[in-house]
Amino acid sequence: MVFQQPNPFPKSIYDNVAYGPRLQGITGKKELDEIVEKSLRQAAIWDELKDRLKKSALGLSGGQQQRLCIARALAVNPDVLLMDEATSALDPISTRRIEELAAELKTQYTVIMVTHNMQQAQRIADRTAFFYLGDMVEYGTTAQIFEHPKKDQTIRYVSGRFG
């Protein structure tokens, strides 16, 4: 899971990504090195960090920290990657990078991204669920939800007349 605020561990970049695999019992340096590199590549941050793996993860920018947290999640080979408002605390450039990354990752993983940003949902989602007060109001393709919603509550929300 990737949270709203980046939450790197107070460890090196390498140790952040290797943390989950180590918990799963992987201890060989060569295997961990491969997992760390693969995960950082998948998170589109390898080129930025490959020469700084032993440096503290806390010294990274917010966008880099968030991509590091994505790499940490990917390192354990999840079936589902849950991103809870993963871009809400980021600048527009970092947000775009995370959105592009989510678009790439959805070809390999099930990516569930929670967002309150309707434009973001329209840009990156294949399917959209609209929730209100914890209840799912409507679910369908993103085009259907935004262009031809079936429920009156959804119509009001996507048209800006509600919420």
VOROTI-799182 format. One record per residue (C-alpha): residue in three letters; x, y, z negated; residue number from 1. Coordinates in steps of 0.001 Angstrom, whole numbers, plus 500000, padded with zeros to 6 digits. Example, Ala and Ser with C-alpha at 12.3 -4.5 7.8 and 13.67 -1.06 7.14 Angstrom:
2
<pake ketor="ALA" east="512300" north="495500" up="492200" kepa="1"/>
<pake ketor="SER" east="513670" north="498940" up="492860" kepa="2"/>
//
This chain:
163
<pake ketor="MET" east="500000" north="500000" up="500000" kepa="1"/>
<pake ketor="VAL" east="501188" north="503486" up="500849" kepa="2"/>
<pake ketor="PHE" east="499812" north="506225" up="498621" kepa="3"/>
<pake ketor="GLN" east="498920" north="509879" up="499090" kepa="4"/>
<pake ketor="GLN" east="502113" north="511123" up="497457" kepa="5"/>
<pake ketor="PRO" east="505349" north="509406" up="498479" kepa="6"/>
<pake ketor="ASN" east="506527" north="507273" up="495569" kepa="7"/>
<pake ketor="PRO" east="510074" north="506044" up="496209" kepa="8"/>
<pake ketor="PHE" east="511726" north="504238" up="493353" kepa="9"/>
<pake ketor="PRO" east="514646" north="506044" up="491667" kepa="10"/>
<pake ketor="LYS" east="517047" north="503741" up="493491" kepa="11"/>
<pake ketor="SER" east="519034" north="503799" up="496697" kepa="12"/>
<pake ketor="ILE" east="517289" north="503787" up="500060" kepa="13"/>
<pake ketor="TYR" east="518504" north="500210" up="500571" kepa="14"/>
<pake ketor="ASP" east="517284" north="499043" up="497157" kepa="15"/>
<pake ketor="ASN" east="513862" north="500604" up="497732" kepa="16"/>
<pake ketor="VAL" east="513312" north="498513" up="500866" kepa="17"/>
<pake ketor="ALA" east="514958" north="495373" up="499462" kepa="18"/>
<pake ketor="TYR" east="512916" north="495523" up="496238" kepa="19"/>
<pake ketor="GLY" east="509927" north="493469" up="497435" kepa="20"/>
<pake ketor="PRO" east="511932" north="490793" up="499246" kepa="21"/>
<pake ketor="ARG" east="514091" north="490381" up="496127" kepa="22"/>
<pake ketor="LEU" east="510933" north="489876" up="494059" kepa="23"/>
<pake ketor="GLN" east="509952" north="487186" up="496555" kepa="24"/>
<pake ketor="GLY" east="513261" north="485419" up="495832" kepa="25"/>
<pake ketor="ILE" east="515363" north="486570" up="498767" kepa="26"/>
<pake ketor="THR" east="518851" north="487236" up="497472" kepa="27"/>
<pake ketor="GLY" east="521232" north="486667" up="500399" kepa="28"/>
<pake ketor="LYS" east="522970" north="489860" up="501475" kepa="29"/>
<pake ketor="LYS" east="522778" north="489060" up="505196" kepa="30"/>
<pake ketor="GLU" east="519044" north="488305" up="505040" kepa="31"/>
<pake ketor="LEU" east="518345" north="491413" up="502945" kepa="32"/>
<pake ketor="ASP" east="520421" north="493542" up="505333" kepa="33"/>
<pake ketor="GLU" east="518333" north="492247" up="508252" kepa="34"/>
<pake ketor="ILE" east="515050" north="492896" up="506428" kepa="35"/>
<pake ketor="VAL" east="516097" north="496419" up="505425" kepa="36"/>
<pake ketor="GLU" east="517165" north="497324" up="508957" kepa="37"/>
<pake ketor="LYS" east="514063" north="495787" up="510572" kepa="38"/>
<pake ketor="SER" east="511729" north="497516" up="508118" kepa="39"/>
<pake ketor="LEU" east="513398" north="500904" up="508496" kepa="40"/>
<pake ketor="ARG" east="513269" north="500519" up="512286" kepa="41"/>
<pake ketor="GLN" east="509566" north="499629" up="512128" kepa="42"/>
<pake ketor="ALA" east="509000" north="502726" up="509998" kepa="43"/>
<pake ketor="ALA" east="510808" north="504851" up="512605" kepa="44"/>
<pake ketor="ILE" east="513443" north="506067" up="510168" kepa="45"/>
<pake ketor="TRP" east="516464" north="503793" up="510713" kepa="46"/>
<pake ketor="ASP" east="518376" north="506280" up="512865" kepa="47"/>
<pake ketor="GLU" east="517947" north="509001" up="510232" kepa="48"/>
<pake ketor="LEU" east="519038" north="506827" up="507295" kepa="49"/>
<pake ketor="LYS" east="521398" north="504118" up="508575" kepa="50"/>
<pake ketor="ASP" east="524476" north="505984" up="507322" kepa="51"/>
<pake ketor="ARG" east="522917" north="506879" up="503944" kepa="52"/>
<pake ketor="LEU" east="521536" north="503551" up="502700" kepa="53"/>
<pake ketor="LYS" east="523387" north="503737" up="499372" kepa="54"/>
<pake ketor="LYS" east="522169" north="507292" up="498645" kepa="55"/>
<pake ketor="SER" east="519235" north="507999" up="496363" kepa="56"/>
<pake ketor="ALA" east="515821" north="507809" up="497993" kepa="57"/>
<pake ketor="LEU" east="514777" north="510760" up="495856" kepa="58"/>
<pake ketor="GLY" east="516969" north="513067" up="497960" kepa="59"/>
<pake ketor="LEU" east="514887" north="512524" up="501104" kepa="60"/>
<pake ketor="SER" east="512301" north="514976" up="502429" kepa="61"/>
<pake ketor="GLY" east="508635" north="514250" up="501764" kepa="62"/>
<pake ketor="GLY" east="508063" north="512874" up="505253" kepa="63"/>
<pake ketor="GLN" east="511165" north="510701" up="505030" kepa="64"/>
<pake ketor="GLN" east="510097" north="509439" up="501611" kepa="65"/>
<pake ketor="GLN" east="506695" north="508492" up="503007" kepa="66"/>
<pake ketor="ARG" east="508248" north="506587" up="505924" kepa="67"/>
<pake ketor="LEU" east="510603" north="504906" up="503443" kepa="68"/>
<pake ketor="CYS" east="507555" north="503807" up="501430" kepa="69"/>
<pake ketor="ILE" east="506038" north="502424" up="504630" kepa="70"/>
<pake ketor="ALA" east="509281" north="500516" up="505277" kepa="71"/>
<pake ketor="ARG" east="509167" north="499179" up="501703" kepa="72"/>
<pake ketor="ALA" east="505621" north="497916" up="502294" kepa="73"/>
<pake ketor="LEU" east="506575" north="496336" up="505632" kepa="74"/>
<pake ketor="ALA" east="509577" north="494553" up="504106" kepa="75"/>
<pake ketor="VAL" east="507288" north="491955" up="502507" kepa="76"/>
<pake ketor="ASN" east="505536" north="491101" up="505793" kepa="77"/>
<pake ketor="PRO" east="502024" north="492099" up="504751" kepa="78"/>
<pake ketor="ASP" east="498917" north="490970" up="506594" kepa="79"/>
<pake ketor="VAL" east="497353" north="494376" up="505957" kepa="80"/>
<pake ketor="LEU" east="498957" north="497783" up="505518" kepa="81"/>
<pake ketor="LEU" east="496728" north="500069" up="503466" kepa="82"/>
<pake ketor="MET" east="497520" north="503765" up="503754" kepa="83"/>
<pake ketor="ASP" east="495559" north="505890" up="501287" kepa="84"/>
<pake ketor="GLU" east="495638" north="509523" up="502456" kepa="85"/>
<pake ketor="ALA" east="499252" north="508889" up="503473" kepa="86"/>
<pake ketor="THR" east="499619" north="512204" up="505304" kepa="87"/>
<pake ketor="SER" east="497628" north="514586" up="503117" kepa="88"/>
<pake ketor="ALA" east="500702" north="515902" up="501281" kepa="89"/>
<pake ketor="LEU" east="502870" north="516245" up="504384" kepa="90"/>
<pake ketor="ASP" east="503653" north="519053" up="506819" kepa="91"/>
<pake ketor="PRO" east="502235" north="518840" up="510374" kepa="92"/>
<pake ketor="ILE" east="505437" north="517445" up="511904" kepa="93"/>
<pake ketor="SER" east="505705" north="514650" up="509324" kepa="94"/>
<pake ketor="THR" east="501976" north="513991" up="509677" kepa="95"/>
<pake ketor="ARG" east="502390" north="513538" up="513443" kepa="96"/>
<pake ketor="ARG" east="505267" north="511103" up="512871" kepa="97"/>
<pake ketor="ILE" east="503194" north="509021" up="510449" kepa="98"/>
<pake ketor="GLU" east="500238" north="509022" up="512868" kepa="99"/>
<pake ketor="GLU" east="502482" north="507899" up="515731" kepa="100"/>
<pake ketor="LEU" east="503930" north="505242" up="513459" kepa="101"/>
<pake ketor="ALA" east="500447" north="504007" up="512466" kepa="102"/>
<pake ketor="ALA" east="499544" north="503744" up="516159" kepa="103"/>
<pake ketor="GLU" east="502634" north="501592" up="516777" kepa="104"/>
<pake ketor="LEU" east="502146" north="499454" up="513670" kepa="105"/>
<pake ketor="LYS" east="498526" north="498614" up="514470" kepa="106"/>
<pake ketor="THR" east="499794" north="496442" up="517335" kepa="107"/>
<pake ketor="GLN" east="501511" north="494187" up="514758" kepa="108"/>
<pake ketor="TYR" east="499509" north="494661" up="511557" kepa="109"/>
<pake ketor="THR" east="496014" north="495400" up="510401" kepa="110"/>
<pake ketor="VAL" east="496312" north="499038" up="509350" kepa="111"/>
<pake ketor="ILE" east="493616" north="500542" up="507156" kepa="112"/>
<pake ketor="MET" east="494028" north="504261" up="506795" kepa="113"/>
<pake ketor="VAL" east="491898" north="506281" up="504412" kepa="114"/>
<pake ketor="THR" east="491563" north="509911" up="505456" kepa="115"/>
<pake ketor="HIS" east="489296" north="512861" up="504851" kepa="116"/>
<pake ketor="ASN" east="490601" north="514462" up="508036" kepa="117"/>
<pake ketor="MET" east="488036" north="513749" up="510753" kepa="118"/>
<pake ketor="GLN" east="490376" north="514873" up="513526" kepa="119"/>
<pake ketor="GLN" east="493016" north="512447" up="512305" kepa="120"/>
<pake ketor="ALA" east="490506" north="509603" up="512288" kepa="121"/>
<pake ketor="GLN" east="489507" north="510455" up="515857" kepa="122"/>
<pake ketor="ARG" east="493156" north="510561" up="516967" kepa="123"/>
<pake ketor="ILE" east="494320" north="507243" up="515560" kepa="124"/>
<pake ketor="ALA" east="491450" north="504946" up="514568" kepa="125"/>
<pake ketor="ASP" east="489984" north="502177" up="516680" kepa="126"/>
<pake ketor="ARG" east="487167" north="501650" up="514189" kepa="127"/>
<pake ketor="THR" east="485811" north="504040" up="511580" kepa="128"/>
<pake ketor="ALA" east="483783" north="503617" up="508421" kepa="129"/>
<pake ketor="PHE" east="482036" north="506597" up="506871" kepa="130"/>
<pake ketor="PHE" east="481671" north="506373" up="503100" kepa="131"/>
<pake ketor="TYR" east="479686" north="508653" up="500820" kepa="132"/>
<pake ketor="LEU" east="479942" north="508416" up="497032" kepa="133"/>
<pake ketor="GLY" east="481483" north="504957" up="497296" kepa="134"/>
<pake ketor="ASP" east="478835" north="503518" up="499614" kepa="135"/>
<pake ketor="MET" east="479485" north="502708" up="503238" kepa="136"/>
<pake ketor="VAL" east="476991" north="504691" up="505294" kepa="137"/>
<pake ketor="GLU" east="478052" north="503622" up="508770" kepa="138"/>
<pake ketor="TYR" east="480725" north="501545" up="510485" kepa="139"/>
<pake ketor="GLY" east="481567" north="501193" up="514166" kepa="140"/>
<pake ketor="THR" east="483983" north="502126" up="516873" kepa="141"/>
<pake ketor="THR" east="485473" north="505552" up="516349" kepa="142"/>
<pake ketor="ALA" east="483844" north="506804" up="519550" kepa="143"/>
<pake ketor="GLN" east="480437" north="505554" up="518402" kepa="144"/>
<pake ketor="ILE" east="480736" north="507101" up="514933" kepa="145"/>
<pake ketor="PHE" east="481813" north="510509" up="516245" kepa="146"/>
<pake ketor="GLU" east="479889" north="510691" up="519527" kepa="147"/>
<pake ketor="HIS" east="476715" north="508668" up="518858" kepa="148"/>
<pake ketor="PRO" east="476287" north="508102" up="515128" kepa="149"/>
<pake ketor="LYS" east="473211" north="506102" up="514165" kepa="150"/>
<pake ketor="LYS" east="472608" north="507334" up="510615" kepa="151"/>
<pake ketor="ASP" east="471317" north="510818" up="509876" kepa="152"/>
<pake ketor="GLN" east="473848" north="511256" up="507065" kepa="153"/>
<pake ketor="THR" east="476703" north="510491" up="509485" kepa="154"/>
<pake ketor="ILE" east="475271" north="512869" up="512075" kepa="155"/>
<pake ketor="ARG" east="475203" north="515672" up="509498" kepa="156"/>
<pake ketor="TYR" east="478731" north="514925" up="508301" kepa="157"/>
<pake ketor="VAL" east="480462" north="514727" up="511681" kepa="158"/>
<pake ketor="SER" east="478632" north="517853" up="512870" kepa="159"/>
<pake ketor="GLY" east="479845" north="519793" up="509819" kepa="160"/>
<pake ketor="ARG" east="476390" north="520332" up="508347" kepa="161"/>
<pake ketor="PHE" east="477059" north="518258" up="505246" kepa="162"/>
<pake ketor="GLY" east="479834" north="517559" up="502747" kepa="163"/>
//
